[in-house]
Amino acid sequence: MDGEIEFLERLGDQLRRMASEQSAKRGLWSRRLVRLPRILPAMAVGLIVALVGVTLWVAIPAREGVRTQPAPGEGQVPGLGGALPPPNGEQLWAVDASSASDVWAVGSRYEGERFRERSLVLHFDGTSWFRIASPDIGALTDVAAASPDAAWAISGKQILRWDGSSWQVSPDPAPPGAVLSSVDASGPDDAWVVGMRHGAHWVDEYGEPNVGFDTLTMHWDGTSWTIVPSPNGAPRHNFVESVLALSPTEAWVVGYSQQGNDPRTLTIRWDGEAWSLVPSPDPGADFNVLWGMGTDGTGGVWAVGHYGEPGSRFMAMYARWTGTEWEVVLGPSGEALHQTPTAVSGGSADAVWAIGSEPTSSFLIAHWDGSRWESVGAEPPPAGGSDSPSLSDVVALSPANAWAVGRYQGPPGREGTAETFPLVEHWDGATWQVVEVPLPGE
């Protein structure tokens, strides 16, 4: 048994390395893609083979470009010898608020077959959550709320805008070859949408043409979106994951870039006139990635992600801007040390929350009390839900008011597939508790 465990651990490490190498060659690392988790020793060999087949199929797409879901009519999974059942249900990807009575959560819902993702928008008015109609442009991956009359959401390369009465598709689309990853706003006339777009072309080691990615930043001035030049951290691969808008003269973007096979953190800063690169920490030998960033409510800036060491698990990374440089802060102890935070937000300098984690498929809620990070428990999903819920985003309005969103999985249905449900957790100053949201038709 010990020999089998050692073999499976080595297999997991090798597969994780393979995925990283493929990502470096084709620029396919992305928070929105399914990643290879570390394979647990106790898992059966057959289950591992099945999971590897699914993960590699999703994480290493064809050379033509990144595809997170099959084209219509597709569904065959290499190595499984059959069709992949379509997903069923709903999930929330992002949350933001302009006040305690103006909270938005966005995500995706699946209807029908062939992996068709549709937009999902929920709103909290200070008392209850409601479903809000919106143009169906696919999965909404981020949202920013500036006021009751100004909010934005993104999907792919499209932008939705809330004008106080309805959601409308923005007439200012992203440029060709762009993928939008994050949106934030400091006010109704100061919002940023960021992402990546096709950059320089080159011939790879196989003698085939390939394409890199440049950073992309777009600014809203109250009337329209304008592309603003932004620097790259590497000549070929630059991936933007999160933006933080503090004021018209200060904004931040984090992500990662790749010079070789291993990612290195990327941070750039807006000073009201231009974007500029800022040196950022790379504490690990590889896999140095920043997934999210946020403020502590008083102007302080945090960035979160992970890093890796050869032959080891991912290590959580918490970095704080001191005003002159990025400082890596020790994360929670125990298992949380290996749980990757992907979003961070604070209601005050001594009440900052970080949540995760997609790369490790774990459920993380961590709290900064002004001196250290600690892991905090939360109410589990409703009875019958999965033991492994996931959180995607968090927003903190005050030390006694924060929201986290994600999804949980119910028991398998008649066809053997489990339905996913939106997960909303609320912090009231004492505990994290699940809050019910209206289901379709309610």
NUMILUM-722990 format. One line per 2 residues: for each residue x, y, z of C-alpha. Coordinates in steps of 0.2 Angstrom, whole numbers, m for minus. Each point is the difference from the previous one (the first is absolute). Example, Ala and Ser with C-alpha at 12.3 -4.5 7.8 and 13.67 -1.06 7.14 Angstrom:
<rs>
62,m22,39 ~ 6,17,m3
</rs>
This chain:
<rs>
0,0,0 ~ 14,12,4
8,m3,m17 ~ m17,4,m8
m2,16,9 ~ 18,5,m4
m3,m4,m19 ~ m17,10,0
9,15,8 ~ 13,0,m12
m12,m2,m14 ~ m10,15,6
16,11,1 ~ 5,m6,m18
m17,4,m7 ~ 0,17,9
17,4,m8 ~ m6,m6,m17
m15,12,1 ~ 12,14,5
11,m3,m15 ~ m14,m1,m12
m7,16,7 ~ 17,9,m3
1,m6,m18 ~ m17,6,m4
m5,13,13 ~ m14,m10,7
1,4,19 ~ m16,8,5
m10,1,16 ~ m16,m4,m10
7,m17,m6 ~ m1,m16,10
17,m4,7 ~ 9,m16,5
m3,m2,19 ~ 13,m9,10
m6,m18,m1 ~ m4,m7,17
9,m16,5 ~ m16,m9,6
m9,2,m17 ~ m2,m16,m10
11,m2,m16 ~ m15,m1,m11
m8,16,6 ~ 17,8,m2
1,m5,m18 ~ m17,7,m3
3,16,9 ~ 17,2,m10
m9,m3,m16 ~ m13,14,3
12,12,7 ~ 12,m1,m14
m14,1,m13 ~ m5,17,8
16,7,5 ~ 10,m3,m16
m11,5,m14 ~ 4,0,m19
13,11,m7 ~ m13,12,m8
m4,8,17 ~ m7,m2,17
m17,m9,1 ~ m8,m3,17
m14,m10,m7 ~ m4,m11,m15
m7,7,m16 ~ m18,m5,m3
m2,m19,m3 ~ 17,m4,9
1,m8,16 ~ 12,m15,m2
14,m1,14 ~ 16,m8,m5
4,m15,11 ~ m18,m2,6
m7,m8,m15 ~ m16,9,1
m10,16,0 ~ 3,12,14
m17,4,9 ~ m5,18,m2
2,11,16 ~ m17,4,8
m4,15,12 ~ 7,16,4
15,8,8 ~ 6,18,5
17,6,m5 ~ 1,18,7
m8,12,13 ~ 2,19,3
m10,13,9 ~ m1,19,0
m9,0,17 ~ m9,m12,12
m16,1,m10 ~ 8,m1,m17
9,m17,m2 ~ 2,m9,m17
5,m18,m3 ~ 2,m7,m18
4,m17,m7 ~ m7,m13,m12
m14,m12,m2 ~ m1,m15,m11
m16,m3,m11 ~ m2,m15,m12
14,m10,m7 ~ 16,3,m8
8,10,14 ~ m10,16,m4
5,13,14 ~ m12,15,3
1,15,10 ~ m5,1,18
m3,16,10 ~ m5,1,18
m3,16,11 ~ m1,4,18
m10,15,5 ~ 4,0,19
m14,m13,4 ~ m1,m13,m13
9,m7,m15 ~ m10,1,m17
4,m7,m18 ~ 2,15,m12
m2,m2,m19 ~ 15,3,m11
5,m2,m18 ~ 6,m18,m2
18,1,m5 ~ 7,m15,8
8,m3,17 ~ 3,16,10
17,m1,8 ~ 2,16,9
m11,15,6 ~ 4,18,7
m13,11,9 ~ 3,19,1
m17,6,5 ~ m18,m6,m1
0,8,m17 ~ 17,m7,m7
6,m17,0 ~ 9,m11,m13
2,m19,m4 ~ 11,m9,m12
0,m16,m11 ~ 13,m5,m12
3,17,m10 ~ m17,8,4
m5,12,13 ~ m17,3,8
m5,16,9 ~ m13,3,13
m8,18,m1 ~ m12,m2,15
m14,m8,m9 ~ 7,m13,m12
15,m9,m6 ~ 6,4,m18
14,m6,m11 ~ 14,13,m1
2,7,m18 ~ 19,1,3
6,m18,m2 ~ 17,m6,3
12,m1,m14 ~ 2,m16,m11
9,m14,8 ~ m3,6,18
m6,m9,15 ~ m7,11,15
4,m7,17 ~ m4,14,13
m10,16,3 ~ 1,13,14
m6,17,3 ~ 4,14,12
m16,10,m6 ~ m13,2,m13
13,9,m12 ~ 16,m10,5
m1,m19,m4 ~ 13,m12,m7
m2,m16,m10 ~ 16,m10,m3
5,m16,m8 ~ 12,m6,m14
1,1,m19 ~ 10,m8,m13
18,7,m1 ~ 16,m5,m9
1,m15,m11 ~ 15,m12,0
5,m17,m6 ~ 0,m13,15
12,m14,3 ~ m10,m11,m12
2,12,m14 ~ m18,5,0
m7,18,1 ~ m7,5,17
m7,16,8 ~ 3,8,17
m11,11,11 ~ 2,18,5
m8,9,14 ~ m16,10,m4
m8,14,10 ~ m15,10,m4
m7,15,9 ~ m18,6,2
m1,19,2 ~ m19,1,3
m4,0,m19 ~ 11,m13,m9
14,m13,1 ~ 17,4,m6
15,m11,m2 ~ 15,6,11
17,m6,m4 ~ 7,m12,13
17,m8,3 ~ 5,m19,m1
10,m10,12 ~ 7,m11,m14
1,1,m19 ~ m12,m15,m3
m11,m5,14 ~ m9,12,11
m16,m4,9 ~ m11,12,10
m11,m7,13 ~ m6,14,11
m2,19,1 ~ m3,12,15
m6,18,m3 ~ 3,11,15
m2,17,m8 ~ 3,9,m16
18,1,4 ~ 4,m17,7
m5,m17,m7 ~ 9,m17,0
1,m15,m11 ~ 7,m17,5
3,m17,m9 ~ 15,m9,m6
12,m1,m15 ~ 11,m13,m7
18,2,m7 ~ 3,m19,0
m10,m15,7 ~ m5,7,17
m11,15,4 ~ 6,15,9
m11,13,9 ~ m5,16,m10
m6,16,8 ~ m3,17,m9
m6,16,8 ~ m10,15,m7
5,17,6 ~ m13,11,m9
11,2,m15 ~ 7,m17,m5
2,m18,5 ~ 17,m6,6
8,m16,5 ~ 3,m3,19
12,m13,6 ~ m10,m14,8
5,m15,11 ~ 4,m17,m7
3,m10,16 ~ m1,m17,m8
11,m10,m13 ~ m15,m1,m11
m18,3,m2 ~ 1,18,7
m18,6,m4 ~ m11,14,6
m18,m3,m2 ~ m9,14,9
2,16,9 ~ m10,12,11
0,14,12 ~ m1,0,19
m13,14,0 ~ 12,13,5
10,1,m16 ~ 12,m14,4
3,m13,m14 ~ 1,m19,1
4,m13,m14 ~ m2,m19,2
5,m15,m9 ~ 12,m15,1
17,m6,m3 ~ 8,m17,m2
16,m9,5 ~ 7,m15,m10
m9,m16,6 ~ m11,9,12
m18,6,1 ~ m5,18,m4
3,13,14 ~ m12,14,3
7,17,m3 ~ m7,16,8
9,16,m5 ~ m3,18,7
5,16,m8 ~ 10,10,13
m1,17,m10 ~ 18,m4,m8
0,m19,m3 ~ m9,m16,1
2,m10,16 ~ m4,m18,2
m10,m4,16 ~ 0,m17,8
m17,m8,m4 ~ m11,m11,12
8,m15,8 ~ m5,m18,m3
m8,m7,m16 ~ m5,18,m4
18,3,m4 ~ m2,m10,m16
m17,7,m5 ~ 1,13,m13
m9,16,3 ~ m8,7,m16
m9,16,6 ~ 3,13,14
m10,14,8 ~ m1,10,16
m12,10,10 ~ 14,8,10
19,m2,3 ~ m3,m13,13
m14,m9,m9 ~ 5,m7,m17
m6,m16,m7 ~ 7,m12,m13
m9,m14,m8 ~ 4,m15,m12
5,m11,m7 ~ m2,m7,m18
18,m6,m3 ~ m1,m12,15
m19,m3,0 ~ m1,5,18
m11,11,10 ~ 10,14,8
m6,15,10 ~ 14,10,8
0,15,11 ~ 13,14,3
m2,8,17 ~ 13,13,m2
15,m11,6 ~ m3,m18,m8
m10,m10,m11 ~ m11,m14,7
m11,m13,m8 ~ m19,2,5
m14,m13,m2 ~ m16,3,m8
m18,m7,0 ~ 0,m15,m13
m12,0,m14 ~ m18,m7,2
m3,m18,4 ~ 5,m12,m14
13,13,m7 ~ 17,m5,m4
14,m1,13 ~ 11,10,m11
m9,17,m4 ~ 10,13,m9
1,19,2 ~ 5,12,m15
m1,17,7 ~ m3,11,16
m4,18,4 ~ 1,8,17
m10,16,4 ~ 5,1,19
7,m11,13 ~ m18,m6,3
m6,m2,m18 ~ 8,m10,m13
m6,m12,m14 ~ 8,m15,m9
m7,m9,m15 ~ 3,m16,m9
m9,m17,m2 ~ m4,m16,8
m5,m17,m7 ~ m15,m10,4
m2,m19,m1 ~ 0,m9,m16
m17,0,m10 ~ m9,m13,m10
13,1,m14 ~ 15,m1,12
5,18,m2 ~ 0,12,15
m8,17,m1 ~ 9,15,6
m8,14,10 ~ 6,18,3
8,2,17 ~ m1,16,10
8,2,17 ~ m2,16,11
11,6,14 ~ m9,9,14
15,4,11 ~ m1,m16,9
m3,m15,m12 ~ m1,m4,m19
m17,m6,m4 ~ m8,m7,m16
m14,12,m7 ~ m13,m7,m11
m2,7,m17 ~ m15,m2,m12
1,m15,m11 ~ m7,1,m18
m18,3,m1 ~ m1,7,18
</rs>
